[in-house]
Structure formats: structure tokens, C-alpha cells
Amino acid sequence: MSQTTEFQRLPAEELYQTELDALVSAERDPIPAGWRMSPRSVLTYITGGKVNGVEITPKYMGNRRLVEIAIATLVTDRALLLIGEPGTAKSWLSEHLAAAINADSTKVVQGTAGTTEEQIRYSWNYAMLIAQGPSHAAMLKSPIYRAMETGTIARIEEISRCASEVQDALISILSEKRLSVPELAYELPAKKGFSIIATANTRDKGVNEMSAALKRRFNIVVLPSPADLQTEMDIVRTRVAQLSTSLGLQTQEPAGELVENIVTIFRELRSGTTLEGKQKLKTTSGVLSTAEAISLLANSMALAASFGDGTIADRDLAAALQGAIIKDEEKDSIAWKEYLENVMKKRGARLRGLYRECKELNE
């Protein structure tokens, strides 16, 4: 990884430039048109390994076969749609796939209720348009337009948050691999290598349901939540360590037992049952995803570094837990208080300090 800079967040291709360069220089397999490295090398970049003495850190910890399917999709003329619960690393995987394939993960359209068709296609510099009329110089190209022009990958985040007319603008692009510019009597053909990676959140499924016609243009890969406690702990530890380095937090990384406690609490409240399956629990309105656990621990580290002795204390965790779990004051407070008394309190010395701090915040 590159050294920390004055920027809060570097794109993946800059942050992991050393790893990408090592994979490119060691390449021995066929490289698809428009790609910088072979599908096997992209897989190594995503799942981890070692190349010419350079350690390749895993970017996605989960089902390796799903990553293979995602990469193979991008070799074909099909676009890729990553679907999953919030916090299942859809955007993270999308960014790193684009970084490995093109060394450019920045051609992004963020899907929102305010996303317009122009952000999918193109718009105009209206001062130039009025002064000179339609011209290529007056055109403001969307990330997708630029990806078609250069034969690279564009990303659409939270596609199901876009209005249906915005989604429909993609159908002809993905079908014909051409973009019509009637103002210039011109059609832009997509260069080889062009594709789109979109993400969709299952919690937003009913916001703007994708049409069957659009879904057919994508190969859909469903990213599940981490299958077991240990996998989720490994993900959390890895990402927290990376965040600590990039944010320059002057504090110790959380111990294994501490990470296990937080991940256990999240998994139990998320599933509505204790890990051993002996006790039913009320679920909360929040997602309590792996990403939330990572954010919680990073916030706890910041508290410990700024106002403590540099070691995460129970009071740091309790404050972060309270904010992460209680989103709906009425419903979540009841579920959280019941969990404290019926589960955490009964787990003895291991969670006694955290229980006391959480209980104090709830009084």
C-alpha cells in the first residue's frame, strides 16, 4: 500500500498500486481486450496471494467462486450486478474489480432519487451550447460515456435508487453497446473492454424495482453476509487495520476477544437468535452489517486515541454500540435493553465491563 497522503481516501488503484504493478509485471496468462491483467491475476488481487515476493492482501473474504463468476462475467459482453444486504462489500468489490481490470475505479454514477438520465448519458455546457451550438467540445460526458469511449468499466452504485426512466436509459446501451447523440447526428460505439458493474441493496428492493428487461442485461451475483463468526471477524480485523493506517489513528488495534464480542453482538441481533440457537431475540431496525461493525470499531479507536490512553476501553465501545444499534428510539431501545439483560449480563466476566457501561448509557 502507498504511504498516507493529505487525502482522506485514495482510489483503490492508487492505494494498492504496488500490488497491481507486481501482478502486471508477473503476468503470464492471456489478457482480455481493454484489461491490464488476466482474469487469474484479477482473482489473485481480489482474494489475496503472493507474486514475485509481493504480498497481495485479500480485498474480499468470502466465497471465492462468486468472485470467479463476477470476473468471468466481465470477460463477456454481459454487465455485472452485485446484489446483497447493506455492508456485504458490494461497492468494495466493485471498486477493486475496476481497479484491477483498468487501473481506474473512478468512473462512478451514484444512484439516488435525484440521479438524472443525463448522468447516465451526457449533458451540455450550456454557455458553449448557446454560443456555438451543439459540438463535441460543448458536451459533458458521463462516466458511462467515457467508459464506452475508452473500453473500460463504469460503476453504478445503488442502481435501484434511480428512477425507472434513468434505469431504462441503460437498456439500449447494454443491448446495442452504442450511445446515440441525436444533437450531433452521431452514435458512439463502445470499445472492446467496456462494461458496467452495478450494485443494488436488497433493503431498497421496493424503491425502484428493476424491470425484467434491464435485469436480463446483467449477470446477477448475490453477495451473502459472512457465513460464520470467524470469517466475519477476519473481515473486520483486516478492514479496521487498514482504516487505522489510512486515518493515522494513534491507538492499538482491537484485540481478538474484543472483535469477537462486537461481531457476536451484531450477528445475534441481526439474526434474532443467540449463536448457539437456544434463545430467540428481538431484532433491531438497523442493518448491523459487517461494515457497521468496522465503522464502530474505528470510531472506538478514535475515541480511545483522542480522549483515552490509546487502548479501546469498554466505555468507548459502549458509546459506539449505542449509536450503531439504536436507530429507531422506540423499537430498538426495547430490543437492546432486553439483549443487555437476557444475554450480555449472563455471559459473565468476559462482558461484565461492557455490560455495565452499556447499561449506564441506557439509564
N, C-alpha and C positions, 0 to 999 in steps of 0.2 A: 504494500500500500504506500501511496505517496505521503509525503510529510504534510502535517496540518498547515493550512494556509489561512489567510484572513477571511476566506469564505465560509459561511456556515455549513454548506453542503455542496460537495463536488459531485458531478455526474459519475456514474459507475465507471465509465471508460477512463476517467482521469484518476479516480480513487484507486482503481486496480490496474493501472497502466502496466506496471512491472509484470504482473501475471499474464496479461493479454499479450504483451510483447514476447514473453517466453513461449507461449503457446504458438504464436505466429511463426517465430523463428524455428521451432521444432517441428513444424507441420510436415507430414509425410503423406497424408491422405488427400484424395481429390477434394477440391474446394468448389462449391456451387457458384454459379454466376452471381456477382454482386456481393459475395461473402468474403470476409477476411481470413476465415479458417474453416476447417471441415466440421461436419456435424459431430464427429467424435471429440474434437477439441472443444467445441462449444459445450458438450456434455461434461467434459473434464472441468471446464471453467465453472460450470454451474454446480456440480456435485463434489468437486474437490479432487485432488491428486497431487502428483509431483512431476515436473517436467524440467529436464536439464538442471536439476538441483534446486529449482524454484518451487516452493510450496504453494500450491493452488488451494486457497481456502474455500470451503464449501459455501455457496451462496444460498442454496435451497436444501433443506434437510427434510426429506420426505420420500415418497415413492419415486424411485429412480425411473421406473417405467413411464410414469406420467411425463417426466421431463423429456424422455426419449420421444414420446408421441408428439409433444409440443414442438420439439426441434424438427422432427420428420415432417410435420405439417408445414413448417416454414420453407422446407425444401421444395414443396409442391406449389401449385398456384392457389392453394386454399389459404384464407386468412385464419387466424387463431383467436379463439375466445376462451379466456380463463374465467371460470365461474367458481365462486366459493363464498363461505361466510366471511364477514369482515375479519381482517387480521390473519388470513391464511396465506399471505405473501404473494398475492396475485400481482400487485403493482411491482413488488420487489423482483419477482421472476421476470415479468415483462421488461423491466428496465435492464436487467442483466442479460437477457436474451438479445436485446437490441445492441447492447454494449459489445457483446462477444461477436455478433454477426457483422456489425457495421462500424464499430467503434464510435457510435453516435446514438445515444438514447434520448436525445433532446427534442425529437420531432413528436411532440405530445399535444393532443387535444384533451382538455379536461372537461368531461361531461358534467353538465349542470342543467338546471331548469332554464338557465339563460344562454346556453350554447346555441348558436345560430348556424344555419346552413352555410353561411359564408366561412365559418371556421372550419368546415369540412372541405369546402371547395376553394374559393378565393374571394377577395373583396378588392376595393379600389382606393387609391389615393385620390380623394375627390377633388382636391385642388388641381392636380395634374389632369384629372379626367375632364373637368370643366374647361381648363385652359387649352388642352391639346386633343381631347377626345380619347377614346379607348386605345390603349397601347400596352405592350408588354412592360414598358417602364412604369406605367401607372398602376399595374396590377400588384396587389398584395397577396402573395401566395400562402396558402395554408400549409401546415406541416404535412398533410397528406399530398398536396400538390408537389411539394418539394421532394417527398419520398418517391413519388411516381417519376419525377424528373431525373432523379439520381439513382434509381433502382435500389432503394434502401427501405428500411422498416419504419412505419409510423405507428404511434401508440394512441389508443383512445381509452382514457380512464373513465370508468363508471358509465358505460355506454347506455345502460338502462335508465339513467337520469336525464338523458337527452330526449327532447320531444320527438314524436313519431316522424314528423316531416324531416327532421335532422337525420334520424336513422335511415330514412328512405333515400336520402342523398347518397348513401353508401352503396345501395344495391347495384346501381349501374356501374359504379367504379369497380366493385368487386366482381361483377359479371363480365363486363367488357374490357376491363383493365385500360380504360380510356376515360378522359375527363373532357367534356365539351365546354368550350368557351365561345358561346354564340356571338358575343360582342366583337370578337376578333375573327369570326369565321374560322376557328381553329380547334383542333382536337389534340389533346396531349396524350400520347401513348405511354403507358408505363414501361419503364425499362426492366429488363430481367433482374430479379432480386427484390422487386417491390413486393411488400406485403403489409398487412396490418395486424397488430396484436391489440385486441380489445379486452377489457376486464369488465365483469359485472358482479354486483353484490347480491347475494340471494336475499338479503334483508330488503332490497329495493326492487324485488321482482315485480311487484304490482305497480310500481311508479309509472313506467312507460314500457310495457311488455313488448319485447322484440317481436316483429312479425315473423311468420314462418318463412317468408321469402328471404328475409335477412339472415335468419338462423341457418338456412341452407347454404349460405355463402361462407359460413365459418365451420371449422372443425372445433368442436367444443371439448375442452378438458376441464374436468371438475377437480379443484384442489381441496382436499379434505382438511379438517383440523388435524393436528398431530395425533397419531394413533394411540400413543401411550405416554405415560408420565415422563419416562426417561428421554424420549425424543423431544418432547416439548421443553424439558429442562435444558437439553443440549442447544436447542434453538435460542432459548432465552439467554443462556450464558454467552454464547457466541456473539449475538447481536448487542448485548449490554457491554461486552468488552470493546466492540467496535465503536459503539456510541461514546463510551468513556474516553477513548483515544481521540476521536474526532472533535468532541466537545471540550477536551482538555480538563476533565474533571479530576481534581486533586484529591482522590479518595480511593480507598481499597475497593476492589471488585467484590460483589456479594459472595459469601461463602456458599458452598453447595447445599447445606441444610436450609439456609435462608431462601435460596432459589426454589428448593423443593417445597417449602412451606407455602410460598406465594403461588406457585403453579398448582399445587394441590387445592388450595382455596378456590382458585379460578376454575379448575376443572370440575370441582364438586358443585359449585354454584351454577356453572354453565349447564351441567348435565341434570341437575336436580336430584342427585343421589351421591352418597359418600363413595369413595373409591372402591371400598370393599363391597358396595352394593347392599349394605344392611339397613340403611336409613334414607328415607325419602326427604328431600329438601325443597323449600320454595326457591324457584329461580328468580333472577333479577331481570329488569327491563333492558339493562345494558348487555353488550356483547360478551365482555370478559374474554377477549381473544388473546392469543399469544402476543400480538402486537401491543395490547393493553398492558400485559404483564411486563413486557420490555420497557414500555414507557414509564410504568410505575416504578420499576427498579432504578431507571435512570434518574427519575425525579427524586427518589430517596437518596441516591448518591449525591445529587446536587444539594439537597438539604443537609446531608452529613458534611459535605465539603464546605458549605457556606456558613453553617451555624452550629456545627458539631466538631468532633475531633478527627473527622476523616473516615470514621468507621460507621457503617449504617447501624443505627440503633432502632429498637422496637418503636420508639415514638416517631421516627422518620417513616417507617413502613406503615404505621397506623394511619398517619395523616394521608399518605398516598392511597392507601386502601379505601379509606372513606370516600375520597373523591372519585376513585375508579368504579366503585360498586354502587354508590347511591346516586343514580341519575334521576329517578323518579322518587321524590322525597317520601311520598305516602307508601307506595308499594315496596320499594327497595329497602327502606328503613326497617320494615317488619321482617323481611327475609334475612337481612343482615343481622339483626338482633337475635333472631331465632338461631341462626348459624353460630353466632358467638356463644350462646348459652348451651345449645344442644350438641354442638360438635367441637368447637375450638376449646371450650372450657374443659371438656372431658379428655383432652389429649395430653394433659399433664404438663410436666416441667418444660417440655420442648416448645410449647406455645404459650406458656403462662405469662411471660412478659408482654408478648404481643397482644394477648387477650386483654390484659389489664389496660394497656394503652388504648386499644380499640373501644373497650367498654367506657373508659373515661370520656372519650370523644362523643359517645352516644348519650351521655347523661345530660 
